[in-house]
Every structure is written in C-alpha cells, then in structure tokens.
Amino acid sequence: MQDNKKLFSSITGKMIVTKEGKRLGFVRDITFETKSGELINIIVKDSTPYTKNLNLEKTNSHELLIPYSAIIAIGDFIIVSEEDLI
C-alpha cells in the first residue's frame, strides 16, 4: 500500500496556487491541534496582492492563514480550492 504521508520539511517553502493557477504565496508554517494532530491552517509567507484581497483569517502577527481543508493536492505546488477560501 502506498504511503501518502508528507513530511513537514517537504511542504514548507512550496508555492501555494489556486486550481485556476493564481499564485497566493509560499508555505511558511502549518498550525495544528496538539491533542489530535489535526492540521488546521497553512501560514502564508510572501503573499501576493491577490491573496491580500481574499479577506483571509490572520494570525496575531497579521500573517495570512489558508484553511488546511482547502487543499486539493500537494505536489510541486500546494493547490487549493479558491471556493473554500471565500
């Protein structure tokens, strides 16, 4: 059986794009629930002007958050559904 696990180090720094190909920025970090290990959000670094117009949730230090549930695929890029961001 193929293992679908991704290491944290293999995800950080990857470009985040929508399924339509719009660039949103890069993965800086990931937030998760400590008790269950459930992934909650991706913290975006170097966000694009397009991303800033999406009205995303922000951290206390004003970093943009993308819900982990919006991720469609992880490969060379992190692909997210824009519909799940709005």
C-alpha positions, -999 to +999 in steps of 0.1 A: +000+000+000+013+034-009+021+058+019+005+093+014+023+109+043+042+142+036+070+154+059+066+189+072+100+198+057+088+188+022+058+212+024+074+243+038+086+268+011+063+253-016+043+278-037+005+279-030-017+283-060-054+280-067-067+253-091-072+282-116-034+289-114-035+321-093-004+324-071-011+330-034+023+329-018+045+302-001+041+279+029+058+294+059+044+271+086+014+249+095-009+252+125-023+220+141-043+208+171-018+195+196-040+168+211-053+152+179-026+163+154-053+176+131-039+201+106-057+235+108-041+262+087-012+270+064+006+302+073+014+321+041+047+340+035+054+364+007+016+366-001+007+382-034-016+412-038-043+388-050-041+369-017-045+400+004-078+407-014-093+374-004-101+385+032-084+355+048-081+350+085-049+364+100-026+355+129-019+379+158+012+390+138-010+397+107+002+366+087-025+352+064-040+318+070-053+293+045-075+266+059-059+232+055-093+218+044-090+240+012-060+219+000-068+198-031-033+184-038+003+186-027+030+180-052+054+205-067+028+231-056+002+233-029-031+235-048-061+250-031-097+255-039-105+292-040-141+285-033-131+271+001-112+303+009-141+327+005 
